[in-house]
Amino acid sequence: MTFSDIHSLLEAAQTRLQAAGSEDPRANAEFLLAHVLGVTRTWLAAFSQEPVPADKQQQFEDLLLRHAQGEPLAYIVGFQPFCGLDIAVTPAVLIPRPETESLAQFAQQTFDAQAPIRILDLCTGSGCLALALARFFKKAHVTASDVSSAALEVAQTNARTHNLADRITFVQSDLFEHITGPFDLMVSNPPYIPSGDLPSLAREVQREPALALDGGADGLAVTRQIVENVSRFASLGCVLGLELCLGQPAGVARLLGGRGWNAEVKKDIFGIDRFVFARKI
């Protein structure tokens, strides 16, 4: 039996995904085929004339259909790379973004890697930030909280997978409701999309949990709760790192400044003001 080769399959898949409105049809087709074949995208390019067996073609077809219907790639394959870790994801959690890696990296610069600090990750979702920080700060203990029990199940699975479960305590909590401090470092990627903007988000983003996206009327409902309560859980010299969206960081930095924090705005990998880092003084 003659099987279609890699090049032919990718050409057809690219056309199909482009018609379906995929933002990067060629890269996404390559990603899915590489996943099915258990190879890298570089390998696909080097061996583009290789035939693909019929059973693998059918697997590829099934995944293409799901993506063409708007399902995010990370949910299809079940994981998303983050700070060198493969983070398991399900529709119960937000898919980790490249810009959030910068939040982890900025946080890693705040204390010595061997410091025995206490870390809190609010709205942990998949646990990506908690895991990245626990792996970097070898002597730290991390508390990771989320209001969603389904999200915490995913985060706990990730902690076990990466052998970090003994250094991360998971707490179901509506922000600080069931949290006991103090902490030396606190981070959060809270819901920050204004409610009115949710219907205009990309089709794939709308498949992600609204609980992790919806920040209320102005996008800052959750962030304001964090700012109003964070000082009660902060040690002297505590650092707080927040991820926000366009137009929010400067105002949040001013709010923190009025509450005894020395705050600054930092840019993401795209040069956009994205983060607020503040130290308790």
C-alpha positions as CSV (number, residue, x, y, z in Angstrom):
1,M,0.0,0.0,0.0
2,T,1.3,3.5,-0.8
3,F,1.0,6.0,2.0
4,S,1.0,9.8,1.6
5,D,4.3,11.3,2.5
6,I,5.0,13.9,5.2
7,H,5.2,16.8,2.7
8,S,1.9,16.0,1.1
9,L,0.1,15.6,4.4
10,L,1.4,18.9,5.7
11,E,0.4,20.8,2.5
12,A,-3.1,19.5,2.7
13,A,-3.4,20.1,6.5
14,Q,-2.1,23.6,6.1
15,T,-4.7,24.4,3.6
16,R,-7.4,22.9,5.8
17,L,-6.4,24.7,8.9
18,Q,-6.0,28.0,7.1
19,A,-9.6,27.7,5.9
20,A,-10.7,27.0,9.4
21,G,-9.1,30.2,10.7
22,S,-6.1,28.8,12.5
23,E,-3.6,31.6,13.3
24,D,-0.5,29.7,12.3
25,P,-1.7,26.8,10.1
26,R,1.6,25.4,8.9
27,A,3.3,25.4,12.3
28,N,0.2,23.9,14.0
29,A,0.0,21.2,11.3
30,E,3.6,20.3,11.9
31,F,3.2,20.3,15.6
32,L,0.3,17.8,15.4
33,L,2.0,15.5,12.9
34,A,5.2,15.5,14.9
35,H,3.2,14.6,18.0
36,V,1.5,11.7,16.2
37,L,4.8,10.4,14.8
38,G,6.8,11.0,18.0
39,V,9.4,13.1,16.2
40,T,10.5,16.8,16.1
41,R,9.4,19.4,13.6
42,T,13.0,19.5,12.5
43,W,12.8,15.8,11.7
44,L,9.7,16.4,9.6
45,A,11.6,18.9,7.5
46,A,14.6,16.7,7.0
47,F,12.5,13.6,6.1
48,S,9.6,15.3,4.2
49,Q,9.4,12.5,1.6
50,E,9.0,9.7,4.1
51,P,5.6,7.9,3.9
52,V,3.2,8.0,6.7
53,P,1.4,4.7,7.6
54,A,-2.4,4.7,7.3
55,D,-3.0,4.4,11.1
56,K,-0.8,7.4,11.7
57,Q,-2.6,9.3,9.0
58,Q,-5.9,8.6,10.7
59,Q,-4.6,9.8,14.1
60,F,-3.4,12.9,12.4
61,E,-6.8,13.4,10.7
62,D,-8.6,13.1,14.0
63,L,-6.4,15.7,15.7
64,L,-6.7,18.0,12.7
65,L,-10.4,17.9,13.0
66,R,-10.4,18.8,16.7
67,H,-8.1,21.7,16.0
68,A,-10.0,22.9,13.0
69,Q,-13.1,23.0,15.3
70,G,-11.2,25.4,17.6
71,E,-9.7,23.1,20.3
72,P,-6.3,24.4,21.4
73,L,-3.3,22.4,20.5
74,A,-2.2,22.1,24.2
75,Y,-5.5,20.4,25.1
76,I,-5.3,18.1,22.1
77,V,-1.8,16.8,23.0
78,G,-2.3,17.2,26.8
79,F,0.7,19.3,27.7
80,Q,2.4,22.7,27.2
81,P,6.1,23.4,27.6
82,F,6.9,26.0,30.4
83,C,10.3,26.9,31.7
84,G,11.8,23.7,30.6
85,L,8.9,21.5,32.0
86,D,6.2,19.7,30.2
87,I,3.1,20.9,32.0
88,A,0.0,18.7,31.7
89,V,-3.1,20.7,30.8
90,T,-6.8,20.0,30.5
91,P,-9.8,22.3,29.8
92,A,-9.9,22.8,33.6
93,V,-6.8,25.1,33.5
94,L,-5.5,28.0,31.5
95,I,-2.8,27.0,29.1
96,P,0.6,28.4,30.2
97,R,1.8,31.3,28.0
98,P,5.3,32.2,26.9
99,E,5.0,35.6,28.6
100,T,4.2,34.0,31.9
101,E,7.6,32.4,31.7
102,S,9.0,35.9,32.1
103,L,7.0,36.3,35.4
104,A,8.8,33.1,36.7
105,Q,12.1,34.4,35.5
106,F,11.7,37.8,37.1
107,A,10.6,36.1,40.3
108,Q,13.7,33.9,40.2
109,Q,15.9,37.1,40.3
110,T,14.4,38.4,43.6
111,F,16.2,36.0,46.0
112,D,19.2,33.8,46.0
113,A,18.5,30.4,44.6
114,Q,19.5,28.7,47.8
115,A,17.4,30.9,50.1
116,P,14.9,29.0,52.3
117,I,12.1,31.3,51.3
118,R,8.3,30.8,51.6
119,I,6.5,31.2,48.3
120,L,2.8,31.6,47.5
121,D,1.3,31.1,44.0
122,L,-2.2,32.5,43.9
123,C,-4.5,31.3,41.1
124,T,-2.1,28.5,40.4
125,G,-4.1,26.8,37.6
126,S,-1.9,24.1,36.1
127,G,0.7,24.8,38.7
128,C,3.3,26.0,36.2
129,L,4.5,28.9,38.2
130,A,4.6,27.0,41.4
131,L,6.6,24.2,39.8
132,A,9.1,26.5,38.1
133,L,9.8,28.3,41.3
134,A,10.0,25.2,43.4
135,R,12.5,23.8,40.9
136,F,14.6,27.0,41.0
137,F,14.5,27.7,44.7
138,K,15.8,24.3,46.0
139,K,15.3,25.1,49.7
140,A,12.0,26.9,49.4
141,H,8.6,25.7,50.3
142,V,5.8,26.7,47.9
143,T,2.0,27.0,48.7
144,A,-0.1,26.9,45.5
145,S,-3.8,27.8,45.7
146,D,-6.8,27.9,43.4
147,V,-10.5,28.2,43.9
148,S,-11.0,25.4,41.4
149,S,-10.7,21.8,42.7
150,A,-10.4,20.6,39.1
151,A,-7.4,22.9,38.5
152,L,-5.8,21.8,41.7
153,E,-6.0,18.1,40.6
154,V,-4.1,19.0,37.4
155,A,-1.5,21.0,39.4
156,Q,-1.0,18.1,41.8
157,T,-0.5,15.7,38.9
158,N,2.1,18.0,37.5
159,A,3.9,18.2,40.9
160,R,4.0,14.4,41.2
161,T,5.2,14.1,37.6
162,H,8.1,16.4,38.2
163,N,9.0,15.1,41.7
164,L,8.1,18.3,43.4
165,A,5.0,17.2,45.4
166,D,6.9,17.1,48.7
167,R,7.8,20.8,48.4
168,I,4.5,22.2,47.3
169,T,1.4,22.5,49.4
170,F,-1.9,22.7,47.5
171,V,-4.8,24.6,49.0
172,Q,-8.3,25.1,47.7
173,S,-8.9,28.8,48.5
174,D,-10.6,31.8,47.1
175,L,-7.5,34.0,47.0
176,F,-6.3,34.4,50.7
177,E,-9.4,32.8,52.2
178,H,-7.6,29.6,53.5
179,I,-4.1,30.9,53.3
180,T,-1.7,31.2,56.3
181,G,1.4,33.4,55.9
182,P,3.7,35.1,56.0
183,F,5.5,34.7,52.7
184,D,8.7,36.1,51.2
185,L,7.7,35.8,47.6
186,M,4.1,35.9,46.2
187,V,3.2,35.5,42.5
188,S,-0.1,35.4,40.7
189,N,-1.4,35.3,37.1
190,P,-5.0,36.2,38.1
191,P,-8.0,36.5,35.8
192,Y,-7.5,40.0,34.2
193,I,-9.6,40.1,31.0
194,P,-12.5,42.6,31.2
195,S,-15.8,40.7,31.1
196,G,-17.0,42.6,28.0
197,D,-13.9,41.5,26.1
198,L,-14.4,37.8,26.5
199,P,-16.7,37.3,23.5
200,S,-14.0,38.9,21.2
201,L,-11.2,36.6,22.3
202,A,-9.7,34.2,19.8
203,R,-11.8,31.1,19.3
204,E,-9.3,28.8,20.9
205,V,-8.9,31.1,24.0
206,Q,-12.7,30.9,24.5
207,R,-12.2,27.2,25.0
208,E,-10.2,27.9,28.2
209,P,-11.9,28.2,31.6
210,A,-13.7,31.5,32.0
211,L,-12.9,31.4,35.7
212,A,-9.2,31.8,34.8
213,L,-9.9,34.7,32.3
214,D,-12.8,36.8,33.6
215,G,-11.4,39.7,35.6
216,G,-14.8,41.5,36.0
217,A,-16.0,44.8,34.5
218,D,-12.5,46.4,34.2
219,G,-10.4,43.3,34.4
220,L,-9.1,44.2,37.8
221,A,-11.7,42.7,40.2
222,V,-9.4,39.9,41.3
223,T,-6.2,42.0,41.3
224,R,-7.8,44.6,43.5
225,Q,-8.6,41.9,46.1
226,I,-5.0,40.8,46.0
227,V,-3.7,44.3,46.4
228,E,-6.1,45.0,49.3
229,N,-5.2,41.9,51.3
230,V,-1.6,41.0,50.4
231,S,0.1,43.0,53.1
232,R,-1.4,40.8,55.8
233,F,0.4,37.8,54.3
234,A,3.7,39.5,53.5
235,S,7.0,39.2,55.4
236,L,9.2,42.3,55.7
237,G,10.9,42.7,52.3
238,C,8.4,40.4,50.6
239,V,8.2,40.5,46.8
240,L,4.9,40.4,44.9
241,G,4.8,39.6,41.2
242,L,1.7,40.0,39.2
243,E,0.9,39.4,35.5
244,L,-1.7,41.8,34.0
245,C,-2.8,42.9,30.6
246,L,-2.2,46.0,28.5
247,G,-3.1,49.2,30.3
248,Q,-3.3,47.7,33.8
249,P,0.2,47.6,35.3
250,A,0.8,51.3,35.9
251,G,-2.4,51.7,37.9
252,V,-1.8,48.6,39.9
253,A,1.7,49.8,40.7
254,R,0.3,53.1,42.0
255,L,-2.2,51.1,44.2
256,L,0.6,49.1,45.7
257,G,2.7,52.2,46.2
258,G,-0.1,53.7,48.3
259,R,-0.1,50.6,50.5
260,G,3.6,50.6,51.4
261,W,5.1,48.7,48.5
262,N,7.9,49.8,46.2
263,A,6.5,48.9,42.9
264,E,7.8,48.8,39.3
265,V,6.4,47.8,35.9
266,K,8.3,45.2,33.8
267,K,7.8,44.3,30.1
268,D,7.1,40.9,28.6
269,I,9.0,39.3,25.8
270,F,7.0,41.3,23.3
271,G,8.0,44.6,24.9
272,I,4.5,45.2,26.4
273,D,4.1,46.5,30.0
274,R,2.8,43.2,31.5
275,F,4.1,42.7,35.1
276,V,4.1,44.6,38.4
277,F,6.9,43.6,40.8
278,A,6.7,45.2,44.2
279,R,8.7,44.9,47.5
280,K,7.2,45.4,50.9
281,I,8.9,48.3,52.7
